[in-house]
Amino acid sequence: MDNILEIKNLTKIYTEGGQNINVLDNISFTAAKGEFIVFIGPSGSGKSTLLNLIALLDTPTAGEILFEGKEILHLQENKKAKLRLNKFGFVFQFDGLLPEFSVLENVNMPALIKGKNKNKRALELLENLGLAPLKDKMPPSISGGEKQRAAVARALINEPKLLLADEPTGNLDRERKIQIFKDFAALAKAGLTVLMVTHDMHAAAYADKCYKIANGKVEVFNPESKAD
């Protein structure tokens, strides 16, 4: 498989109280098209920092990030924003759905921001995620798991190449967590590259590759069993 993302010697150092804190220390890895990759680590381990750097929302102290074979760290800000809108999808711990809009309208929102109406695709995404019956519901009236799956649909509306998920199951019970993991695995099989950071060890069983992240370093983590 061709690598869609290459992380080379990435380092992020923060200065706090006159001391340097090495949040990420010279890490490297690759992600191929259609891979579901999970990074597992405790709070403060640098998981979110890693995703923010890949998403070009923060700047590393050193290192390179290549997306589709091109270095992206030194793009102009407007081109970074365009890349995020067109090629990246985002799912966060909090769903971020707008309560005054229906589920369908929320999913379609990123397309409207681009000046396009993708209502048909939004409906298809909701159907694929088992949410079609909820399309006209308002977010406050649906469950946390349903909101998070709607957030996944919203992240996919502009047909991204890379999905970045930051603790997307942090507020869900075990059953709903597993469903999100299965959703991400299915999306990867369909060709989307998915990078997820989490503290939940159960995610490893559904990933194509899994890393532990701690003390600024990443190392390969192999779960004892893989999920079906």
ZIDAVEN-V781305 format. One record per pair of residues at least 4 apart in sequence whose ideal C-beta (glycine too) atoms are under 8 Angstrom apart, sorted by the first residue. I is the first residue (numbers start at 1). J is the second residue. D is the distance in whole Angstrom. If there is no record, write none. Layout:
BEGIN
((I & J & D) (I & J & D))
END
This chain:
BEGIN
((1 & 32 & 4) (1 & 33 & 6) (1 & 34 & 7) (1 & 35 & 7) (2 & 32 & 6) (2 & 33 & 6) (3 & 30 & 4) (3 & 31 & 7) (3 & 32 & 5) (3 & 33 & 8) (4 & 31 & 6) (4 & 32 & 7) (4 & 33 & 5) (4 & 67 & 7) (4 & 68 & 6) (4 & 161 & 6) (4 & 162 & 7) (4 & 193 & 5) (5 & 30 & 7) (5 & 31 & 4) (5 & 54 & 7) (5 & 65 & 8) (5 & 66 & 7) (5 & 67 & 6) (5 & 162 & 6) (5 & 193 & 7) (5 & 195 & 8) (6 & 30 & 5) (6 & 31 & 8) (6 & 64 & 8) (6 & 65 & 7) (6 & 66 & 4) (7 & 27 & 7) (7 & 28 & 6) (7 & 29 & 5) (7 & 30 & 7) (7 & 54 & 7) (7 & 63 & 7) (7 & 64 & 8) (7 & 65 & 6) (8 & 28 & 5) (8 & 63 & 6) (8 & 64 & 4) (8 & 65 & 8) (8 & 66 & 7) (9 & 26 & 5) (9 & 27 & 8) (9 & 28 & 6) (9 & 62 & 7) (9 & 63 & 5) (9 & 64 & 7) (10 & 24 & 6) (10 & 26 & 7) (10 & 27 & 5) (10 & 28 & 7) (10 & 50 & 8) (10 & 53 & 7) (10 & 60 & 5) (10 & 62 & 7) (10 & 63 & 4) (10 & 64 & 8) (10 & 65 & 7) (11 & 22 & 7) (11 & 24 & 6) (11 & 25 & 6) (11 & 26 & 5) (11 & 27 & 8) (11 & 60 & 6) (11 & 61 & 5) (11 & 62 & 4) (11 & 63 & 5) (12 & 22 & 8) (12 & 23 & 5) (12 & 24 & 4) (12 & 46 & 7) (12 & 49 & 6) (12 & 53 & 6) (12 & 58 & 7) (12 & 60 & 5) (12 & 61 & 5) (13 & 20 & 5) (13 & 21 & 7) (13 & 22 & 5) (13 & 23 & 7) (13 & 61 & 5) (14 & 20 & 7) (14 & 21 & 5) (14 & 23 & 6) (15 & 19 & 7) (15 & 20 & 6) (15 & 21 & 7) (16 & 21 & 6) (22 & 216 & 5) (23 & 46 & 5) (23 & 49 & 5) (23 & 216 & 6) (24 & 46 & 5) (24 & 49 & 6) (24 & 50 & 6) (24 & 53 & 8) (24 & 60 & 7) (24 & 216 & 5) (25 & 215 & 8) (25 & 216 & 3) (25 & 217 & 6) (26 & 62 & 8) (26 & 63 & 7) (27 & 50 & 8) (27 & 63 & 8) (27 & 216 & 8) (27 & 217 & 7) (27 & 218 & 5) (29 & 37 & 8) (29 & 211 & 7) (29 & 218 & 7) (31 & 35 & 5) (31 & 37 & 5) (31 & 162 & 8) (31 & 193 & 5) (31 & 195 & 6) (32 & 193 & 7) (33 & 161 & 8) (33 & 191 & 6) (33 & 193 & 6) (34 & 188 & 5) (34 & 189 & 7) (34 & 190 & 8) (34 & 191 & 5) (34 & 192 & 7) (34 & 193 & 6) (35 & 188 & 6) (35 & 193 & 6) (35 & 194 & 7) (35 & 208 & 5) (35 & 209 & 6) (36 & 184 & 5) (36 & 185 & 5) (36 & 187 & 8) (36 & 188 & 4) (36 & 194 & 5) (36 & 196 & 7) (36 & 206 & 7) (36 & 207 & 5) (36 & 208 & 5) (36 & 209 & 8) (37 & 193 & 8) (37 & 194 & 7) (37 & 195 & 5) (37 & 196 & 7) (37 & 207 & 6) (37 & 208 & 7) (37 & 209 & 5) (37 & 210 & 7) (37 & 211 & 7) (38 & 196 & 5) (38 & 197 & 8) (38 & 198 & 6) (38 & 203 & 5) (38 & 204 & 6) (38 & 206 & 8) (38 & 207 & 4) (38 & 209 & 8) (38 & 210 & 5) (38 & 211 & 7) (39 & 47 & 6) (39 & 50 & 7) (39 & 195 & 7) (39 & 196 & 7) (39 & 197 & 5) (39 & 198 & 7) (39 & 210 & 8) (39 & 211 & 5) (39 & 212 & 8) (39 & 213 & 5) (39 & 218 & 7) (40 & 197 & 8) (40 & 198 & 6) (40 & 199 & 7) (40 & 200 & 7) (40 & 201 & 6) (40 & 203 & 7) (40 & 204 & 6) (40 & 210 & 7) (40 & 211 & 7) (40 & 212 & 6) (40 & 213 & 7) (40 & 221 & 6) (41 & 45 & 3) (41 & 46 & 7) (41 & 47 & 5) (41 & 197 & 7) (41 & 199 & 7) (41 & 212 & 6) (41 & 213 & 4) (41 & 214 & 5) (42 & 199 & 6) (42 & 214 & 7) (43 & 199 & 7) (45 & 213 & 5) (45 & 214 & 5) (45 & 215 & 8) (46 & 50 & 6) (46 & 213 & 6) (46 & 216 & 6) (47 & 51 & 7) (47 & 166 & 7) (47 & 167 & 8) (47 & 197 & 4) (47 & 198 & 8) (47 & 199 & 8) (47 & 213 & 6) (48 & 52 & 6) (48 & 166 & 5) (48 & 167 & 8) (48 & 197 & 6) (49 & 53 & 6) (49 & 58 & 7) (50 & 54 & 7) (50 & 197 & 7) (50 & 213 & 7) (51 & 55 & 6) (51 & 164 & 5) (51 & 166 & 5) (51 & 195 & 7) (51 & 197 & 6) (52 & 57 & 4) (52 & 58 & 4) (53 & 57 & 8) (53 & 58 & 5) (53 & 59 & 8) (53 & 60 & 5) (53 & 65 & 7) (54 & 65 & 6) (54 & 162 & 8) (54 & 164 & 6) (54 & 195 & 7) (55 & 84 & 6) (55 & 88 & 6) (55 & 90 & 7) (55 & 164 & 6) (56 & 65 & 8) (56 & 72 & 6) (56 & 73 & 7) (56 & 75 & 7) (56 & 80 & 4) (56 & 83 & 7) (56 & 84 & 7) (59 & 73 & 7) (60 & 65 & 8) (60 & 73 & 7) (64 & 71 & 6) (64 & 73 & 7) (65 & 71 & 7) (65 & 72 & 6) (65 & 73 & 5) (66 & 70 & 6) (66 & 71 & 5) (66 & 72 & 7) (67 & 72 & 5) (67 & 83 & 7) (67 & 87 & 7) (67 & 162 & 7) (68 & 87 & 8) (68 & 161 & 7) (72 & 80 & 7) (72 & 83 & 7) (75 & 79 & 4) (75 & 80 & 5) (75 & 83 & 7) (76 & 80 & 7) (77 & 81 & 6) (78 & 82 & 6) (79 & 83 & 6) (80 & 84 & 7) (81 & 85 & 6) (82 & 86 & 6) (83 & 87 & 5) (83 & 88 & 7) (84 & 88 & 5) (84 & 90 & 8) (85 & 110 & 7) (85 & 113 & 7) (85 & 114 & 6) (85 & 158 & 7) (86 & 114 & 8) (86 & 158 & 6) (86 & 160 & 8) (87 & 160 & 6) (87 & 161 & 5) (87 & 162 & 6) (88 & 160 & 5) (88 & 161 & 8) (88 & 162 & 5) (88 & 163 & 8) (88 & 164 & 6) (89 & 155 & 4) (89 & 156 & 6) (89 & 158 & 7) (89 & 160 & 4) (89 & 162 & 7) (89 & 163 & 4) (89 & 164 & 7) (90 & 155 & 6) (90 & 163 & 8) (90 & 164 & 5) (90 & 165 & 8) (90 & 166 & 8) (91 & 148 & 8) (91 & 151 & 5) (91 & 152 & 6) (91 & 155 & 5) (91 & 163 & 7) (91 & 164 & 7) (91 & 165 & 4) (91 & 166 & 7) (91 & 168 & 5) (92 & 96 & 6) (92 & 151 & 7) (92 & 165 & 8) (92 & 166 & 5) (92 & 167 & 7) (92 & 168 & 7) (93 & 166 & 6) (93 & 167 & 4) (93 & 168 & 6) (93 & 170 & 4) (93 & 171 & 6) (94 & 171 & 7) (95 & 139 & 7) (95 & 144 & 8) (95 & 147 & 4) (95 & 148 & 5) (95 & 150 & 7) (95 & 151 & 4) (96 & 151 & 6) (97 & 101 & 8) (97 & 103 & 7) (97 & 106 & 5) (97 & 139 & 4) (97 & 147 & 6) (97 & 150 & 6) (97 & 151 & 6) (97 & 154 & 8) (98 & 105 & 8) (98 & 106 & 6) (98 & 109 & 7) (98 & 139 & 7) (99 & 138 & 6) (99 & 139 & 5) (99 & 140 & 5) (100 & 138 & 8) (101 & 105 & 4) (101 & 106 & 5) (101 & 109 & 7) (101 & 138 & 8) (101 & 139 & 8) (102 & 106 & 7) (102 & 135 & 7) (102 & 136 & 5) (102 & 137 & 7) (102 & 138 & 6) (103 & 107 & 7) (103 & 126 & 7) (103 & 131 & 7) (103 & 134 & 5) (103 & 135 & 5) (103 & 136 & 7) (103 & 137 & 5) (103 & 138 & 8) (103 & 139 & 7) (103 & 142 & 7) (103 & 150 & 5) (104 & 108 & 6) (104 & 119 & 7) (104 & 122 & 6) (104 & 123 & 7) (104 & 126 & 7) (104 & 135 & 4) (104 & 136 & 7) (105 & 109 & 7) (106 & 139 & 7) (106 & 150 & 6) (106 & 154 & 6) (107 & 122 & 4) (107 & 125 & 6) (107 & 126 & 6) (107 & 150 & 6) (107 & 153 & 5) (107 & 154 & 5) (107 & 157 & 6) (108 & 112 & 6) (108 & 117 & 7) (108 & 118 & 6) (108 & 119 & 6) (108 & 122 & 4) (108 & 157 & 6) (109 & 113 & 7) (109 & 154 & 7) (109 & 157 & 8) (110 & 114 & 7) (110 & 154 & 6) (110 & 155 & 8) (110 & 157 & 5) (110 & 158 & 5) (111 & 116 & 5) (111 & 117 & 7) (111 & 118 & 4) (111 & 121 & 7) (111 & 122 & 7) (111 & 157 & 5) (111 & 158 & 6) (112 & 116 & 7) (112 & 117 & 6) (114 & 158 & 7) (118 & 122 & 6) (118 & 157 & 6) (118 & 158 & 8) (119 & 123 & 6) (120 & 124 & 7) (121 & 125 & 6) (121 & 157 & 6) (122 & 126 & 6) (122 & 153 & 7) (122 & 157 & 6) (123 & 127 & 6) (123 & 132 & 7) (123 & 135 & 7) (124 & 128 & 6) (125 & 129 & 6) (125 & 153 & 4) (125 & 156 & 6) (125 & 157 & 7) (126 & 131 & 4) (126 & 132 & 5) (126 & 134 & 7) (126 & 135 & 6) (126 & 150 & 7) (126 & 153 & 6) (127 & 131 & 8) (127 & 132 & 4) (128 & 153 & 8) (129 & 149 & 5) (129 & 150 & 8) (129 & 152 & 6) (129 & 153 & 6) (129 & 183 & 6) (130 & 149 & 7) (131 & 135 & 7) (131 & 146 & 6) (131 & 149 & 6) (131 & 150 & 6) (131 & 153 & 7) (134 & 142 & 6) (134 & 146 & 6) (134 & 150 & 8) (137 & 141 & 5) (137 & 142 & 5) (138 & 142 & 8) (139 & 147 & 6) (139 & 150 & 7) (142 & 146 & 4) (142 & 147 & 6) (142 & 150 & 8) (143 & 147 & 7) (143 & 176 & 8) (144 & 148 & 6) (144 & 171 & 6) (144 & 172 & 6) (144 & 176 & 7) (145 & 149 & 6) (145 & 172 & 5) (145 & 173 & 8) (145 & 175 & 8) (145 & 176 & 3) (145 & 179 & 7) (145 & 180 & 8) (146 & 150 & 6) (147 & 151 & 6) (148 & 152 & 7) (148 & 168 & 6) (148 & 169 & 7) (148 & 171 & 8) (148 & 172 & 6) (148 & 176 & 7) (148 & 180 & 6) (149 & 153 & 7) (149 & 179 & 7) (149 & 180 & 7) (149 & 183 & 7) (150 & 154 & 6) (151 & 155 & 6) (151 & 168 & 8) (152 & 156 & 7) (152 & 168 & 8) (152 & 180 & 7) (152 & 183 & 6) (152 & 184 & 8) (153 & 157 & 7) (155 & 160 & 7) (155 & 163 & 6) (156 & 160 & 7) (156 & 163 & 7) (156 & 187 & 7) (156 & 192 & 8) (160 & 192 & 7) (161 & 192 & 7) (161 & 193 & 7) (162 & 192 & 8) (162 & 193 & 5) (162 & 194 & 8) (162 & 195 & 7) (163 & 184 & 7) (163 & 187 & 7) (163 & 192 & 6) (163 & 193 & 7) (163 & 194 & 5) (163 & 195 & 7) (164 & 195 & 5) (164 & 196 & 8) (165 & 184 & 7) (165 & 194 & 7) (165 & 195 & 7) (165 & 196 & 4) (165 & 197 & 7) (166 & 196 & 8) (166 & 197 & 6) (167 & 197 & 7) (167 & 198 & 6) (167 & 199 & 7) (168 & 180 & 6) (168 & 196 & 7) (168 & 198 & 8) (169 & 176 & 7) (169 & 177 & 4) (169 & 180 & 5) (169 & 181 & 7) (169 & 198 & 7) (169 & 200 & 6) (169 & 203 & 8) (170 & 198 & 8) (170 & 199 & 8) (172 & 176 & 4) (172 & 177 & 5) (172 & 180 & 7) (173 & 177 & 7) (174 & 178 & 6) (174 & 202 & 8) (175 & 179 & 7) (176 & 180 & 7) (177 & 181 & 7) (177 & 200 & 6) (177 & 202 & 7) (177 & 203 & 8) (178 & 182 & 6) (178 & 202 & 7) (179 & 183 & 6) (180 & 184 & 6) (181 & 185 & 6) (181 & 202 & 7) (181 & 203 & 5) (181 & 205 & 8) (181 & 206 & 4) (181 & 227 & 8) (182 & 186 & 6) (182 & 206 & 6) (182 & 227 & 8) (183 & 187 & 6) (184 & 188 & 6) (184 & 194 & 5) (184 & 196 & 6) (184 & 206 & 7) (185 & 189 & 7) (185 & 206 & 5) (185 & 207 & 8) (185 & 227 & 8) (186 & 190 & 7) (187 & 192 & 5) (187 & 194 & 6) (188 & 192 & 6) (188 & 193 & 7) (188 & 194 & 5) (188 & 208 & 7) (196 & 203 & 7) (196 & 207 & 8) (197 & 213 & 8) (198 & 203 & 5) (201 & 223 & 8) (202 & 206 & 8) (203 & 207 & 6) (203 & 210 & 8) (204 & 210 & 4) (204 & 221 & 6) (204 & 223 & 4) (205 & 223 & 5) (205 & 225 & 6) (205 & 226 & 6) (205 & 227 & 4) (206 & 226 & 8) (206 & 227 & 5) (209 & 220 & 8) (210 & 220 & 7) (210 & 221 & 5) (210 & 222 & 7) (210 & 223 & 6) (211 & 218 & 4) (211 & 219 & 6) (211 & 220 & 6) (211 & 221 & 6) (212 & 218 & 7) (212 & 219 & 5) (212 & 220 & 8) (212 & 221 & 4) (213 & 217 & 7) (213 & 218 & 5))
END
